[in-house]
Amino acid sequence: MNVYARVLSAITFAEQACPGFRANTSQLALIRTKAHISDADDGTIADKMRDNTTSTTSAYSRVGQSAWCEETYRQLGPRGTLAADALVKKP
């Protein structure tokens, strides 16, 4: 559940901060299913996302937009090390 919340938090921020980045909603749904997360967990997920927001914005401020977006895509893009295919780049 922690990883799923971290992924959602990063993607939500990336969609606003990184031009062309979009969530792959079908992959997120698959990740959610594999993690056995139900609708009853949504409140907990929201709390964990709020907790992750501080570290996300701090990292962004520390390394800058380009480096943060690149690293986030490395973790969540097609060959993502955290959640593959959760994030896509649109031209």
N, C-alpha and C positions, 0 to 999 in steps of 0.2 A: 504494500500500500504506500510506503514511503517513496519508493522509486516512481510509482505511478504519479503521485502528487508532485514530485520533483520534475518529472517530464512535463506534466501539464503546466506547471509554473513557468518553466523555461520556454515552452512553446508559446504561451500566452504573451510573455514579454517579447520573444523573438518576432512574433507577428507584428508587433508595433515598432520594434527597434531595428529590424533587419529588412531592408527592402526586398520584396518578393518572397519572403518566407511565409509558408502556410502550413497549418496542421494537416496531416494526413488522417482524416477522421476515421476512415475504415481501419487503419492500422491501430489507432488509439482504442477503438472499440475492441479489437482483437487482444490488445495488451490488457485491457480492463477485464475481459472475459478470462484470459489465461491466469490473471492474478486473483480470480474469484472475488472480484469487487462487485457488490450489489448496490442497488439504489439506497439501501439502508446505510451504506458507508459514505454517502455523499457529504454529509456534515463533517465527518472526520477528514475526508479528502480536502474539503474547503479550508479547514483549520490548518492542515499540513501545507497547503498551497500558500496560505498567508505567512506561515513560518518560513517557507522557502523564498518568498519575495525579497526579504531583506538580503539574503546571501546572493540572490540573483542580481539585484540592483547594485550591491557593493562590488561584485565582480565586474559588472559592466562599467561602473565608474572607475575602477582600478585599472582595467586593461584597455578600455576604449571600445567603441562600436565595432570596428573591423575585426579585432582579435576576438572579442566576445562572440560575435556572430559566426566567425570561422570555427571556433571551438564548439559552439553549440551545434552547428551543422555536422561537425565531425562526430559528435556524440549521438545525434538524433536523425541524421540524414540517411541516405541509402545504405551505407555500411556502418551505421551508428554503433558505437561501443556501449552505449547505455540503452537505447531503444531504437533499433534499426527501422528506417522508413517512417518514423513518426513525424518527421519534418521534411517538407519538400520546398524546392526553390522554383518559383515561377518567374519567367523572364519579364 
